[in-house]
Amino acid sequence: MTYRDATPSPGTGADRTERELREALSALADGVQAAPDAYRTARGEWLRRERRRRLVLAVLVAVVFALATLIGLWVLNQAPADPGVIFSGSGSSADLSLTGPSAGLSLT
């Protein structure tokens, strides 16, 4: 177990830490030299990535649309060829009778 003295030594504290950190960052910033065309290069790279991102999105939308269209056509093609019960035309409207409490009521 380590014993630490609770009384702060002179020259320590938040102010000293902040001052030393400011000096270190200032010295580091003074040593950095930017290339003359760094902004133009960075902007060109950003624009190229943005164009690529938009192109990929457009291709993805086209693929999803084409896939949805193909699936829809395939599903419609799987439907049975016979007309079914609803459109068979085998029954007449006179054969249909109403059932329920309003079967004998007239609206006239």
DAKARA-V671591 format. One record per run of one state. SS is the DSSP state (@ for helix, = for strand, . for the rest). FROM is the first residue (numbers start at 1). TO is the last residue. If there is no record, write none. Layout:
ss=SS from=FROM to=TO
ss=SS from=FROM to=TO
//
This chain:
ss=. from=1 to=13
ss=@ from=14 to=30
ss=. from=31 to=37
ss=@ from=38 to=77
ss=. from=78 to=92
ss=@ from=93 to=95
ss=. from=96 to=108
//
